[in-house]
């Protein structure tokens, strides 16, 4: 049976999107000025969302335990949403956008990443339905597709730690965390750049 989604293609698309957005971030002039308390508040909220997204991804990866697409995952974060890794990645991407000080930029980044991952998740859902049949369909009928429902949380059996899976995903996490110094450097560079910038809320 054909694989659910070509993960390398998905990751490449997301990385290319990130490379396009980095130079664009230098063109942003947040309406809330760089030295104002409002900018710091938005940036701090973005940092919190980034960290929440990173921690949520780690939590999800621990539950995957190297068994993704080998059985129906329904415990821990997978009891609240069928796609916790994608949801938390979207949260982290939105946080990165907020760290640049503009809510509209956060919506653009988070919305684009969320759309890419939502499309991948739809393909994965079709694949899992074909592979596991009624077992997956019953899980899908009671578990939200993307946005988590915390009321449905159940720990289930203890999660098995899989070091290889965690190590493979560590690089993606480091890429996300690298935006912390990148945003700070961009904030330092903006006042010295001679070109005009786009004012964004």
Secondary structure, DSSP 8 states (H G I E B T S, - for coil): ---S--HHHHHHHHHHHHHHHHHHHTTEEESS-TTSHHHHHHHHHHHHHHHHHHHHHHHHHHHHTT-TTTS---SGGGGT-TTHHHHHHHHHHHHHHHHTT-HHHHHHHHHHHHHHHHHHHHHHHHHHHHHHTHHHHHHHHHS-SSS--GGG----S-----HHHHHHHHHHHHHHHTHHHHHHHHHHHHTT--S--EEE-
